[in-house]
Amino acid sequence: DTYFTFFPSENSNITISIYSINGRFINKKTKEVTAAEFTTIHWDGKDKSGNEIPNGTYFYHLLAKNNFGKKFEHIQKLTKIK
């Protein structure tokens, strides 16, 4: 399990998409968040079919959209070690 944590500056719809190192889609998490509130999004470390993913490095794409259509995007690495 892991938690994506952040402190949003605006009310937003957050989507976190997780991909393998070779670009294969693993899973997606979404959440409506409120500005100026510490936010966590839980991911159980499983793919979209409910299977546990193997150890390794993955990428996640964070997309935040506010109510006015303004977007913020960021790509970051994530490593699973168990």
C-alpha positions in Angstrom: 0.0 0.0 0.0 1.0 3.6 -0.5 -0.5 7.0 0.0 -0.2 10.0 -2.4 -0.3 13.0 -0.1 -0.5 16.7 -1.0 -1.9 20.1 0.0 -4.0 21.5 -2.9 -4.3 25.2 -3.4 -7.7 25.0 -5.2 -10.7 22.8 -5.1 -9.9 20.2 -7.7 -10.6 16.8 -9.2 -7.4 14.7 -8.9 -6.6 11.7 -11.1 -3.5 9.6 -10.5 -2.7 7.1 -13.3 0.0 4.5 -12.6 2.0 2.9 -15.4 4.8 0.3 -15.6 8.2 1.4 -16.7 7.4 0.3 -20.3 4.2 2.3 -20.4 1.6 -0.4 -19.6 -1.4 1.1 -17.7 -1.6 -0.4 -14.1 -4.4 1.5 -12.3 -6.1 4.8 -11.7 -7.3 6.6 -8.6 -9.5 9.7 -8.5 -10.7 12.0 -5.8 -12.4 15.4 -5.4 -10.3 17.6 -3.1 -10.9 20.8 -1.2 -8.5 23.7 -1.2 -6.1 24.1 1.8 -6.9 20.7 3.2 -4.2 18.0 3.6 -5.2 15.3 1.2 -4.3 11.6 0.9 -5.2 9.2 -1.9 -4.7 5.5 -1.0 -3.5 2.9 -3.5 -3.4 -0.8 -2.5 -0.5 -1.6 -4.9 -2.7 -3.7 -7.2 -3.5 -3.4 -10.9 -6.9 -2.7 -12.3 -7.8 -6.4 -12.1 -6.9 -6.6 -8.4 -3.6 -8.4 -8.9 -0.6 -7.4 -6.8 2.1 -5.8 -8.9 5.7 -7.0 -8.8 8.5 -5.1 -7.2 10.0 -2.5 -9.5 9.8 1.1 -10.7 6.6 2.6 -12.0 5.5 6.1 -13.1 2.5 8.0 -12.0 0.8 10.8 -13.8 -1.0 13.3 -11.6 -3.7 15.4 -13.2 -5.5 18.1 -11.2 -8.4 20.1 -12.8 -10.2 22.9 -11.0 -13.9 23.8 -11.6 -12.8 26.4 -14.2 -10.9 23.9 -16.4 -7.5 25.0 -15.2 -5.1 22.0 -15.2 -1.9 20.9 -13.5 0.0 17.8 -14.6 3.1 16.1 -13.2 4.8 12.8 -13.8 6.9 11.2 -11.1 8.6 7.8 -10.4 7.3 5.4 -7.8 9.2 2.3 -6.6 7.7 -0.8 -5.0 9.9 -2.8 -2.7 8.4 -5.5 -0.5 
